[in-house]
Amino acid sequence: MKFKTLFGAALLASTMLVAGAANAKTLVYCSEGSPENFSPSMNTTGTSLDAARPVYNKLVQFTPGTTQVEPGLAESYAVSDDGKTITFKLRSGVKFHSGVNGFTPTRDLNADDVIWSFERMWKAEHPYAKVSGGSYDYFNDMSMPDLLASIEKGADDLTVVMKLNKPNAPILANLAMDFATIHSAEYAKFLMDKGAPEEFDQIPVGTGSFSFVAYQKDAVIRYKAFDGWAGKPKIDDLVYAITPDATARYAKLQANECQVMGYPNPADLAAMKQNADIRVLELAGLNIGYLAMNAQKPPFDKVEVRQAIAMAIDRDAILSEVYQGAGQKAKNPIPPTMWSYDESTVDYEYNPEKAKEMLKAAGVENLSTDIWWMPVQRPYNPNAKRMAEMMQADLAKVGINATLVSYEWGEYRKRLQAGEHQMGLLGWTGDNGDPDNFLAVLLGCNSEGKPNGQNIPKWCDADFNAAVTKAVEITDQAERTKLYQQAQKIHHAQVPWLNIAHSTVFEPIRKEVQGYKVSPLGAHEFQNVDIAE
């Protein structure tokens, strides 16, 4: 296949991290893992979304470093009085990248690209609906199929009219999320005509500030600056040096082999802060780390068992050893920095004796289970393996024999979502600053009354679901707060997952880096970044 030869040549070039013109500015980001693909609509992990983010834009976007929505590819938008119609006016003259596989765009962005991008996720008959597996978890878990009535071209090629079946308070913030990325319909047709539609998700073409150059799995991703609608970036070449080990990332940062790194070891932070060549940026994390208990597998279908496990695990010890003080014990499924947080929640105490009594009363003896742990470092969990080991030891004290299980990151997520686990570690960094993005997306039921794909506990409670479903249809924040606090109380009583921690996010950068901002949403963005001479 011609594609393999062409792409192979690009991969060979990609191994040279600092290649380019003599005076070109190159920024290297030490990332933590390889992406599953480069189509945000199909991904749910920060690793994959980060890899696609330089290439693409959405209709609206978040102001860097905030959860504030601002215009993106749409220069303006208007919401009807009934909240059910949103009219987007697209920017004129927005250019698409050329592809490393021979694609050259012949036209600018227009309404067809927007309609194509949403209908791929929405319409089963779309020509790309099943390409690359056809799984659009974000779109479905946020109930977009139920919410959308139509997306059509307006009065001209630069007008898009989105109609909803009912009002939705967080809709604009949701559309600023990565799943709502806008693709090139012309590029999709080019590949379909070529007989290679699978290239669409592996060789990305967008309107973003950097165009894709090459990807070598488990090694490097290369991008080059693109002089597009948002202006040309200050750096010429952007490189993701894929470095799974946090110690290795830190060594590269010290040696100036990368200028920005993600997910440092908490134990390294003190030394980093003493290093004159490094600045450690930090922000209270909009996140939650949790231990999910599969409510569809006995005995975890019994609330008493889940409550007992909540009391059997010493989270203070975990906070001390795993987070090393860089976070706080969680008592609610949303972080305290988020509006509607329920301060009145009384957390479960660490009480192994009480836990043993509850297990016995529930008829549970000699229980064997698993604890799944993530193979990668995440903002909400800096060391999942060590956490799982500590939980294993705690559970042994109450008579539960736990076996530790892990898989490659993509496989891990896939199997968790399929509900193969009994107990599993995971977490979440908020996408848009709205409680709906935690409570409904992670714990809600879909229209068939089954858990959403992101609902790792596989728990569906009718009262909880009714509260979060009603909340999105109301614009009054005080009323929404009451419903979300009601949902938090149900979560606390039912314990579908054990809240572990909200971590502080630290991002070390070289002192030469200018304009980089820590995102409360966990994104790594380089459009406005520069490197001092």
N, C-alpha and C positions, 0 to 999 in steps of 0.2 A: 504493500500500500504506500503510495507516494508520501502520504502524511508522515509516516514513521521516519522516513529518510530526512525530510525537511525539519521535523521537530527534533530528531537526533542531533542534527548539526547545531540547532539552537541550544540543546542541552550541553554540548561540548563547550560552547562559548560561555555558558553560565557558570562554569567552575572557576572562572577568574573573577573574584569578588570585586576587584577595584579596576577592572578594565575600563577603557574609555579615553576620551580626549585628555590631553595633559592637564588642562585646567578644569576639568569637569569635577563637580562636587558629587561625591558618593556618600550616601548615608546607609549604614548597615544596621538593621534591626535584628537582634538575636531573638528569634522566636522559639517557641517551645515544642512545635510539632509540625507534621505535614498535614496539609488540607486533604479532605476527602475529594473535593473537586472545587471548581471556581464559580459555581452558581449559587448565590446566597439563598435563593428560593428553596433550595433542596437541603440546606444545612441548618444545624441547630447548635453547633459548637463554636466557641469563640475562635478557636484555631482556624477553622475553615472560613469563617466570616471575615476574620482579619486578613486572610490571604486574598480574598476577593475585593476587599474594600477599596484599595487604591484605584481599581479599574472602573468602578461603577458610580452612578449617582441615582438618587430617588427623586420623586416629585418634590418632596420636602425633606429637610434634614435637620439634625440637631446642631445648634451653634456649638463649635468645639469647646469641650470642657464643661458643658451644661446639658440639661434636659429640655432646653428651650427650643421650640420648633421654629424654623425659618425657611424661606423659599429655597428650593433647590432647582431642579429642572423646570419646575413651574415658577415663573416669576411672580405670580400672584394666584390667589385662590379665594373663593367666596362660598360660604355655607348658607343655604336657604334658611328661612325663619323656622321651618319645621324640623330642621336638622337632618333632612333626608336627601338633600341634593348638594353635591360639592362640584363647583365648576373651576377647573384648573386652566390657567392661561400659560402655555409653554413658552419658554424663551425662544427667540428667533435665532437661527444661525448656529445651533449647537451641533458640533462635529462629533462623529464617531471615530474611534481608532481604526487603523488598518490592522489586519491580522497577520501573524507570522506564518500563516498557512495560505497566503495568497489573496486574502480578502481585501478589497479596496472599496470603501463606501462611495456611493454615487449621489447620496442625498443627505440632508441634515435630519436631525431628530424631528419627528412629528407625532401626531396622535396615534397613528398606526402602531408605533413602537410601544406606547403605553398600553394600548388595548391588547396587543400581542402578549406582553409581559404578564398581565393579570390573567388573561384567558388561558395561558399555559397551565397555571395553577388551578384554574377554576373549571374549565370545560373539558370533559372527557374526550371530545372529538377533536381537540386541538392537535395539529400534526406533531407537536413536541410533547404532548401530555405524558407519554410513556417513555420518552427518551431518557436514558440514564436511570431508569428505575421508576421515575414518575412519582416520587414521594415528596409531598409539600407539607411537611409537618406544621410549620409555623402558620401558614395560611389556613390550614384546617383546624388547628388547635385554638386559633383565635376566632373561630366560627365565621370566617369570612365567606364561606359558601352560603351560609344562612343569611348573612348580613347584606351581601351584594344583590341588588336587583338588576342593574345594568351598568356597563361602561361603554360609552359611545363617543364618537366624534361630535363636536359641537358645531358652531357656525362656520368654522374654518379648520384647516389642518393643524392649527396650533391650539385648539380648544378641546378639552376632554371633559365630559360630563359623567360624573359617577353618581349613581342613584342607589340609595340604601333602602332596605325593607323597613327599617326602624332607626330612630336616632341612636347614635353611638358616641358617647362623650369623649373617649380617647382616640377617635378615628384618625385625626391628623398626626398625633404622636405615633400611632401604629404604622401609618404610612411613611414615617421617617425611619422605620426599622429596615434592616437589611433585606428581609424577605420581599419587600416592595421595590427592589431594584428594577430599573428600566433597561431592557435589552434592545438590541437592534433586530428588528424583524427582517431587515434586508440580509443581515449576516446569517440568520437562521435559514432563510430561503437559499442562500448561496451554498450552505453546507448540505441542505437536503437535496438540492440539485446535483451536488457533487457526490452524493451517496455516502456522506460521512457526518450524519447529524450528531453523533456522539462527541465530535470535536467541540461542539458548542459549549459543553460544560467543562472542558479541559483546556481549551485555548480561548480565554475570555476576551471579548471585545466590548468596550463600553464608551462612556463619555467622560470618565473620571480624569483626575489630574495626572495619573500615570498609566501608560499602556504596558501591557504584558509583553515580556521578551522571552522568558523561558522558565521551565520548572524541572528540577532534578529531585525526585522523591527522596526525602530524608536528608537532603543536603542544602538546596538553595532555590530561591525564587528571585527572578530578576525583573525589574520594571524600569522604564525610562520616562522622563518627564514629558508631559503632553501639554501643549499650549492650547488649552480649550476654553470653554465659557467662563471658568473660574479663574483664568489666568495661569501662566506657566509657573510651576513650583520653583522655589529658590534652589533646590537641589536638582542635579541632572539625572542621577541614577539612584534608584532605591533598591536595596538588596535585603531579602529576608534570609539570614543565615540560620537554618533550622538546627537548633541545639537543644535537645530534650533535657539534658542535665543542667540543673541550676548552677552548680559549681563551675561547670565548663562555660556557661554564659557569663558568669562573673569574671572568670579568667580572661575571656575575650574582651570584655568591657575594660578591664584594667590595662590590657595590651593595646587598646584602641583598635581592635579588630572589629568591634561593633561599637556604635555610639549610643544606642538605646537598647535596653534589655527588659524583658518581661519576667514577672514572677520570681523574684529573688528568694533565696532561702532566708527565713527569718533570722537564723543564726548569723548570717553574714551582714545584717543591716548595720550593726554597730561599727564594724570595720569600714563599710562603705561610707558611712557618714564622717569618718575620720580621714578619708582619702580626698586630698585637695583636687584631684582630677575628676571627681565624680560628685554629682548632685543627686540627692535622693528626694524625689517628689513623692508626696503622699496625699491620700484623700480617703475620707470615711467611705467604706465600700457600700454600694447599693446592691448587697448580695446576701445570700443565705447558703450555708453548708448544712447538709442534713443526712440522716440515716433513714432511708425509706424501708418500711415493712410492708411486704406484699399482702394486702388485705384480701386477696383472692386465694391465698394458700394457707390452709390450716397449719398451726393454730393462730396465725396472724390475722385471721378473720375475726378473732375475739378481741374486743377493745381492752379487756382486762389484761390480756397478754401484752398488748402494745404499751399499755400504761406501766406494766411491770418492767419491761425492758427500758422504758424511759427512766425508771428509778434505779436500774441496775448499772447504768453507765456513768462513770465519773467524768463529767464534762469539764469540771474545773481542772482536773489533771491534764485533760486533752488540750485545754486552752493554754496551760502552762508549757507543756512539752512540744506540742505540734505548732501552735500559733506563736508561742514564746511572747505572749502579751500583746501581739499585734492584731487584736480583735476583741470582741466581747461575746460572752455567752448569750445565745439566742433563746428567747422565750416565745417569740411569735414567728410566723413564716415570712413576714416582711421586715425589713430593717427599720430601726428607730428613726432614721433620717427621712422616712417616707410618710407623707400625710396619711392619716387614718390609722396610724400605729396605735394599738390598744395597750396603754400603759397599765391598765388594771389587771392584766394577766399575772397570775401567781404561778411561777415556774415549778416544774417537777423537781423535788429534792433528790439528791443521791442517797438512796436508802436500800442497800442490797437485802437487808433482812425483810423489809416490807415487800420487796420484789419477790423473794422466795415464797412468802405467804400468799401473795396474789397468784403466782403461778400454780401453787398447790391447790388453791381454791378453784382455779380455772381447770383443774384436772390435767395440768401439763407437767409431766415428769420425764426426765432423761431425754430432753429435747435436743435434737441435732439440727443445725441450721447452717447456712452459709452467710458470709459477709463479703460482698463484692467491693473491691477498692479500685479507684481509677489509676491507670498507669501513668498519668500526666499530672503535672502541677497546675492547679487552677487558682484564681484569686480567692475563692471561698474555701480552698483546702490546699495548704502548702505541702502536705505529705500524707496522702490518703493511706498508703501502706502502713505507716507507723500508727495512724489513727485506728485502722482496722485491727492491728495487733493489740493495741490497748483495749479496744472493745472486746476482742476475743478473750483477753485475760479477765476483764470485768464480768463477762457473761459466764465464764467458767466458775466464778465464785457463787453464782446462783444456780448452778447445775445445768447450764446450757453449753453444749459442745459446738463450737463454731469453726467451720472450715473457711479459710480465706481463698477467694477466687478473683482472678483478674484476666483481662483480655487486652489485645491491642485496642487503642482508644476508639476507633470507629466501630469495631466489632462490639466493644463494651457497651457503647451507647445503643447500638442496634438491639442487643440482647436484653438490656434493661428495659427498653421501650416495649419489647415483646413480652416482658413479664417473666423471664426465665429465672430470675433471682428469688430468693426468700427475703434477704435483707441486702441493701445496696447503698453505697455512699455516692452521693452526687451533690449538686448545688446549682445555683443560678445567680447570674448577674443581671440586674434589671436592664431591659431594652429601651424603656421610654419614660421612666419616672412615675408611671401610673400603677396603683395597687392591682388593677386588673391584670397586669402583665405578670404578676406573681400568682395571685389567688385563682384567677380563672384559667390562665394558661397552664399552670402547674398542677392544679388540683380539681379542675372542673370536669364536668361530664360533657360528652358531645351530644348531638341531637338524637342519637340512638340510646341515650342513657348509659353509655359506657365511658370509662375513663378516657381522657384525651391521651394522645401519644406521649406528651410530655409529663403525664401523670404517672410517675414512676411507682408510687405506692399502689397503683391500680385500685384506687379508692373512689367511690362515687357516692356522695351523700346528697339526698334530694334537697334538704334544707340549705345546706351550704351552697349547692348549685343554684338554687332559686335566688339566694341573696346576691351572689356575684353576677348572675344574669340580669337581675333587676337593676343593679348598680350602674351598669354601662349605659342604660337607657335614660339615665337621669343626668341633667347638667349641674344641678345644685350640689356643690361639694360637701356641704354639711349633711345632706341626705345620703349621699354616697358614703360618707364616712361612717354613718350609723350602720349601714349594710355591711361594710367591710369589717367593722368591729364585731358585728354579729357573726360573720364568717370566721373571724379569728377565734372567737369563743368556741365555735363548733370544732374547729381544727384542734384546739387545745384539749378539749374533752375526748376527741376521737383518736388523736395521735397517729394519723396515717404515716407521718414521719416524725422522727425526733429532731427538733431544732438543735443544731450544734453551735454554730457561731456565725457572726457577721464580722468579716475580717476587714482590717485596714488595708488599702491597696497601696503598695509601694512600687515606684518605677524609677530605677537608677538610670541616669543619663550622663554622658560625658559633659564636662563643663563648657565645651565648645558649642553644644547644641542650643539653638535659640528657637523660641516660639512653640516648643512642644508642650502640650497640655494633657494632664491625666484626665481621662474620660470617666465620669461616674457610671457610664454604661459599659465599661470594659473594652472600649474600642481603642485601637492604636492607629492614629491618623497623622499623615505627614505632609499634607498639602501646604501648610503654613510654616513648616520647619526649615530652618537654615543651619548651616555650620559656619562658625566664625573662622576667618582666615587664620 
